[in-house]
Amino acid sequence: GSSTLGIILPKTGSVAIDVVATSGEYVTKQEQLNLVKGRNEYAIPVYKMLSGEYYIRVYYNDEVVTTKIIVRR
């Protein structure tokens, strides 16, 4: 039911996270987190997801990092 995304930051700051299905439907939208310098963990809400492909977008400062995950049930 759950999965964890590791996020490493060069300094403490605000991060926003989207989890989006390939259909464009949001699982989470712009969830705001205040994270500390170094390694942080974000619990991906897999329990809200059906089988399929999803994109996780992490916004930090002016940068966006996107990664794809596949959920299989």
N, C-alpha and C positions, 0 to 999 in steps of 0.2 A: 503493500500500500503506500510506501514512501520511497523517496530517493533524495539524495543530497547533492547540491551544487557547491563546490568549493570556489571561493572568491578571494583572491589575494590583492590587497590594496597597498600602494606605496605610502599612503598616509590616511588618517582618519577622514571620513567624508560621507556624503550622502550618495546613495545608489538607488536607482529605480529599476524594477524588474518587470518585464512583460513575459507571459507564457501564452503563446498563440498557436492554435491549430493551423494546419496548412489550408483549411477552409477559410481562415481569417477570423474565426471565433476566438475571443479572449478567454483564457482560463483565469489569468490574473492580468490586470492592466495597471501599469505604472505604480506598482507596490513600492512605497518609499521605505528605505531602510537606512539607518545611521550605523555605519560599520566602522570598526577600528582598523588601524594600520596592521598589516599582516594578513593571516589567513582567517577567513570567516566562512560560515556555512549557511546555506539557504535551503530550507526544506521545500522541495518541489511538490506541489499539491497533486500528486499522481492519483489520489483517490477521486479527484474531480474529472479525470480524463478517461476517455474511451480508448480502445486500441487505435493506434495511428501515429503519425509523425507530428511533432510539435517543435516550435522554435522558441528558444529562451533568449531574450534580449536584455542585456545588462547595460544600463546607462550610467556612466561615471564621468563627471566633468563634461567635456565636449566629445567624449568617445562612446561608441556603441559597439559592444561585442555580442555577436550572435552565434549560438550553437544549436544544433539539432539533436533532439532525442526521439527515440521510438518507444512507444508504450505497447506492450503485448500483454494481453489478458488470457 
